[in-house]
Amino acid sequence: MRNNLFYYLLLLVLTVVDAWLLAHPNLIGQISIFWYDHDYLETLPKAMATVAVTVLVAVGISLIIRRALSGSLAVLLAVVLFVLCLYAVFQTYVRFSTGANQFMGSGFKTGAVLLPVILALIFGKTVLDVLMTKKPKKRR
């Protein structure tokens, strides 16, 4: 934990910024949140809880991959999750750049794209950690 203090502080700051951006949409965004019943984004505490739980689950999965799995399975799972997060970034960007979602306000759109970016950051670091971990040699 001590070696990764900057990493965890960065995740904390990004989580707070993302929750704030998601909790403060413009008028069209507020109507959309009400209409589609996204009550988990109505207020800052609800948005903070939503983003924080998502990030904590991703960090937990990352720790499980690094500590419980080893070898090619850990690398494969970490890479698959990283690629899925990159795909989610692309899909979220495209979704909020077209149609009615493009009028939801730049802050809300940035917050919507920032969450998969945070997840990609977590799983990207997991890929690097798994690849850089030296495996002990087996003795015969």
C-alpha positions in Angstrom: 0.0 0.0 0.0 2.8 2.4 0.9 4.4 2.0 -2.5 1.1 2.7 -4.3 0.1 5.7 -2.2 0.0 8.0 -5.2 -2.1 5.5 -7.2 -4.7 5.2 -4.4 -4.8 9.0 -3.9 -5.3 9.4 -7.7 -8.2 6.9 -7.6 -9.7 8.8 -4.7 -9.5 12.2 -6.4 -10.8 10.7 -9.7 -13.7 9.1 -7.8 -14.7 12.3 -6.1 -14.4 14.3 -9.4 -16.4 11.7 -11.3 -19.2 11.6 -8.7 -19.4 15.4 -8.6 -19.6 15.6 -12.4 -22.4 12.9 -12.5 -24.4 14.6 -9.8 -24.5 18.0 -11.5 -26.0 17.6 -15.0 -27.7 20.5 -16.8 -31.5 20.8 -17.1 -31.8 18.2 -19.9 -29.6 15.8 -17.9 -31.8 16.3 -14.8 -34.9 15.5 -16.8 -33.2 12.4 -18.3 -32.1 11.2 -14.8 -35.7 11.7 -13.6 -37.3 10.2 -16.7 -35.1 7.0 -16.8 -35.3 6.6 -13.0 -31.5 6.9 -12.5 -32.1 7.8 -8.8 -28.5 6.7 -7.9 -27.2 9.8 -9.6 -29.7 12.4 -8.2 -27.6 13.7 -5.4 -23.9 13.9 -4.7 -23.9 11.3 -1.9 -25.8 8.8 -4.1 -23.4 9.4 -7.0 -20.4 9.2 -4.7 -21.7 5.9 -3.3 -22.3 4.5 -6.8 -18.9 5.5 -8.2 -17.0 4.5 -5.0 -18.6 1.0 -4.9 -17.8 0.5 -8.5 -14.2 1.5 -8.0 -13.8 -0.6 -4.9 -15.2 -3.7 -6.6 -12.7 -3.1 -9.5 -9.8 -2.7 -7.0 -11.0 -5.9 -5.2 -11.0 -7.8 -8.4 -7.6 -6.4 -9.2 -6.2 -7.6 -5.9 -7.7 -11.0 -6.4 -6.1 -11.3 -9.8 -2.7 -10.2 -8.5 -2.7 -12.4 -5.3 -4.9 -15.4 -5.9 -4.1 -16.2 -9.6 -0.8 -16.7 -11.1 0.8 -17.2 -14.5 -0.9 -16.9 -17.8 -4.4 -17.1 -16.3 -3.8 -13.8 -14.3 -2.4 -12.1 -17.3 -5.2 -13.3 -19.6 -7.9 -12.2 -17.1 -6.3 -8.8 -16.5 -5.9 -8.1 -20.2 -9.5 -9.2 -21.0 -10.8 -6.8 -18.3 -8.6 -4.0 -19.5 -9.8 -4.4 -23.1 -13.4 -4.6 -21.9 -12.9 -1.3 -20.1 -11.4 0.3 -23.2 -14.4 -0.9 -25.2 -16.7 0.7 -22.5 -14.8 4.0 -22.8 -15.3 4.0 -26.6 -19.0 3.0 -26.3 -19.7 5.6 -23.6 -18.0 8.3 -25.6 -20.0 7.4 -28.8 -23.3 7.1 -26.8 -22.9 10.5 -25.2 -21.7 12.2 -28.4 -24.8 11.4 -30.5 -28.5 11.6 -30.2 -30.3 13.2 -27.2 -27.5 12.4 -24.9 -25.2 15.0 -26.5 -27.3 17.7 -24.9 -26.9 16.5 -21.3 -24.1 18.9 -20.5 -20.3 18.6 -20.9 -19.7 18.0 -17.3 -22.1 15.1 -17.1 -20.8 13.6 -20.3 -17.2 13.9 -19.0 -18.3 12.1 -15.8 -20.0 9.4 -17.7 -16.8 8.7 -19.7 -14.5 9.1 -16.7 -15.9 6.0 -14.9 -14.8 3.5 -17.5 -11.5 5.4 -17.8 -10.9 4.9 -14.0 -11.7 1.2 -14.4 -9.3 1.0 -17.4 -6.7 2.6 -15.2 -7.2 0.0 -12.5 -7.1 -3.0 -14.8 -4.2 -1.5 -16.8 -2.2 -1.2 -13.7 -3.2 -4.8 -12.9 -1.8 -5.9 -16.2 1.5 -4.2 -15.6 1.7 -5.6 -12.0 1.0 -9.1 -13.2 3.6 -8.9 -16.0 6.3 -7.3 -13.8 5.9 -9.8 -10.9 8.8 -12.1 -10.8 7.8 -15.7 -10.3 10.0 -17.8 -8.0 11.9 -20.6 -9.7 10.7 -24.1 -8.8 13.3 -26.4 -7.2 13.5 -30.0 -8.1 
